[in-house]
Amino acid sequence: PTVEELCADAHRVAVLEGIVDPTNVGAIFRSAAALHMDAVLVTPTCCDPLYRRAARVSMGTIFQVPWTRIGDKAADWPHPGLERLNALGFQTAAMALSDRAIGIEDPVLKSADKLAIVLGTEGDGLARTTIAHCDYTVMIPMQHGVDSLTVPIDAAACAKALAQKLGTVVVLSGAEDLVTDGTALRTVSGGTLLPANPEYPPRPLSDDTHILGRAITLLR
């Protein structure tokens, strides 16, 4: 599909700029699926998500999360790629360290109707041109002198913090729970997330859903 077709009804998308390690690409897709990002856009210089290693690490989620390339050649990104996103109503958030960066929990990000989260390549991160032309520069507040995380962890943190809420489900190991926050009601049964809203089909949960703790919050 084209970017325009893929993003027509999307509200949260991840943009992968020049990420060359297939392991990282696969891990990002897995996080995008688990934390319900609407789509992933891959820049022309990014590793092919269908590369065998990427597909294996993703645990098959590259076939669940809608994705496409944003541009056919390197010259198509960041321009006119960013302009295409803006034309679709997206605000763009560059994940980068900067004196002008805002925290990932900033209300302006959470309130954005359509947000594209731009993640940079291993090592060098995002290109300066990309950062300069995004609407926001965003960072994950960290402690103990740590100034960076791996790009898959960045992606997971972004998806969790910035995905639009349609309801919150707390998944407990070995439990079948009915949980509501007043917005939506969903059940967890037999390892499958069953939304109350039939518009959203059930999503299988991976075996390591609990990797970040005994209970995690799943956001749409």
C-alpha positions in Angstrom: 0.0 0.0 0.0 1.0 3.6 -0.3 1.8 5.7 2.7 -1.4 7.6 2.1 -3.5 4.4 2.1 -1.8 2.9 5.1 -2.1 6.0 7.2 -5.5 7.2 6.3 -7.1 5.9 9.5 -3.9 5.7 11.6 -3.2 7.8 14.7 0.1 6.5 15.9 2.9 5.4 13.5 6.5 4.6 13.9 9.0 5.8 11.3 12.3 3.8 11.1 15.1 6.0 9.6 18.0 4.0 8.3 18.0 1.2 10.9 20.2 -1.4 9.4 20.3 -4.2 12.0 17.6 -6.7 11.1 17.4 -7.8 14.8 16.5 -4.3 15.8 13.9 -4.0 13.0 12.3 -7.2 14.1 12.2 -6.2 17.7 10.6 -2.9 16.9 7.9 -4.6 14.9 7.3 -6.9 17.9 6.9 -3.9 20.2 4.7 -2.1 17.7 2.4 -5.1 17.6 2.3 -5.7 21.4 1.6 -2.1 22.2 -0.7 -1.5 19.3 0.9 1.0 17.1 -1.2 1.5 14.0 1.5 1.2 11.4 5.3 1.3 10.7 6.9 3.3 8.0 10.3 2.3 6.7 12.7 4.8 5.1 14.5 3.8 1.9 17.8 3.2 3.7 16.3 1.0 6.4 16.8 -2.8 6.5 14.0 -4.8 4.8 11.6 -6.0 7.5 11.1 -9.2 5.4 14.8 -10.1 5.8 14.8 -13.6 7.5 16.4 -12.5 10.7 14.1 -9.5 11.1 11.1 -11.8 10.5 12.3 -14.3 13.1 13.0 -11.8 15.8 9.6 -10.1 15.2 7.9 -13.5 15.9 5.9 -13.0 12.8 4.5 -9.6 13.7 5.8 -8.1 10.5 2.8 -9.9 9.0 0.4 -8.4 11.6 1.5 -4.7 11.8 0.6 -2.7 8.6 3.8 -1.3 7.1 5.2 0.2 3.9 8.2 2.2 2.7 8.1 5.9 2.8 9.9 6.7 -0.5 11.7 4.6 -3.1 15.2 6.1 -2.9 17.4 7.7 -0.3 16.6 11.2 -1.7 12.9 10.7 -0.7 13.7 11.1 3.0 13.5 13.2 5.1 12.1 15.4 2.2 9.5 15.0 0.9 8.7 12.2 3.4 8.0 14.5 6.3 5.8 16.7 4.2 3.8 13.7 3.2 3.2 12.9 6.8 2.2 16.6 7.6 -0.2 16.5 4.6 -1.9 13.5 6.2 -2.4 15.5 9.4 0.5 14.0 11.4 2.7 15.8 13.8 6.2 14.4 13.8 8.3 13.6 16.9 12.0 13.0 16.5 13.5 10.8 19.2 16.8 12.5 19.9 18.9 14.1 22.6 18.7 17.9 22.4 18.6 20.9 24.7 15.2 21.7 23.3 13.8 18.2 23.6 10.6 17.6 25.6 9.9 14.5 27.7 8.1 11.6 26.3 5.3 12.1 28.8 4.6 15.7 27.7 0.9 16.4 27.4 1.3 18.0 24.0 2.4 14.6 22.6 -0.3 12.6 24.3 -3.0 15.0 23.1 -1.9 14.9 19.4 -4.6 13.2 17.3 -2.1 11.9 14.8 1.6 11.4 15.7 4.5 10.0 13.8 7.4 8.9 16.1 10.7 9.0 14.1 13.4 6.6 15.3 17.0 6.8 14.1 19.7 4.4 13.1 22.0 2.6 15.6 24.9 4.7 16.8 24.4 8.0 15.0 20.7 8.3 15.6 18.6 10.6 13.5 20.0 12.9 10.8 20.3 16.5 11.9 18.1 17.5 8.9 15.3 15.1 10.1 15.5 16.5 13.7 15.4 20.1 12.5 12.3 19.6 10.4 10.2 17.5 12.8 7.6 19.3 14.9 9.0 18.1 18.2 12.3 16.7 19.5 11.5 14.1 22.2 13.7 12.3 24.7 13.1 9.6 27.3 14.1 10.9 30.8 16.7 8.6 32.3 18.7 8.3 35.5 22.1 7.2 36.7 23.9 9.0 33.9 22.5 6.9 31.2 22.1 9.0 28.0 20.7 6.5 25.5 18.9 3.2 25.1 18.9 0.7 22.2 16.5 1.6 19.4 14.1 -1.3 20.1 13.8 -0.2 23.7 13.2 3.4 22.6 10.5 2.1 20.3 8.8 0.1 23.0 8.9 3.0 25.5 7.4 5.4 22.8 4.7 3.0 21.9 3.7 2.5 25.5 3.8 6.2 26.5 2.3 7.7 23.4 -0.2 5.2 22.0 -3.8 6.5 22.1 -5.8 5.0 24.9 -9.1 3.2 24.1 -9.0 1.5 27.5 -6.5 -0.1 29.7 -6.0 -3.8 30.2 -3.7 -5.2 32.9 -2.5 -8.6 32.0 -1.5 -10.8 34.9 0.5 -14.0 34.5 -1.8 -17.0 34.5 -4.9 -15.0 35.1 -8.2 -14.4 33.3 -9.2 -10.9 34.2 -11.9 -8.4 33.4 -10.6 -4.9 33.7 -12.1 -1.5 32.8 -11.0 2.1 33.2 -14.4 3.5 32.3 -13.6 3.9 28.6 -13.5 0.3 27.3 -14.0 -3.2 28.7 -11.8 -6.1 27.6 -11.1 -9.5 28.8 -7.9 -11.6 28.8 -8.6 -15.3 28.3 -6.4 -18.1 27.1 -3.6 -15.8 26.0 -5.7 -13.7 23.7 -6.7 -10.0 24.1 -10.4 -9.7 23.4 -11.5 -6.1 22.9 -15.1 -5.2 23.8 -15.3 -3.2 20.6 -15.8 -5.7 17.8 -14.1 -3.3 15.3 -10.7 -4.4 16.7 -10.0 -8.1 16.2 -8.5 -10.3 19.0 -4.7 -10.1 19.1 -2.6 -13.1 20.3 -0.3 -12.3 23.2 3.4 -13.4 22.9 4.8 -15.7 25.4 7.1 -13.0 26.8 4.3 -10.4 27.3 5.4 -10.2 31.0 9.1 -9.4 30.2 8.8 -5.9 31.6 7.2 -7.0 34.8 4.5 -9.1 36.5 1.8 -6.9 35.0 2.0 -4.5 32.1 -0.4 -2.0 30.6 -1.5 -2.5 27.0 -2.6 0.6 25.1 -4.2 0.9 21.8 
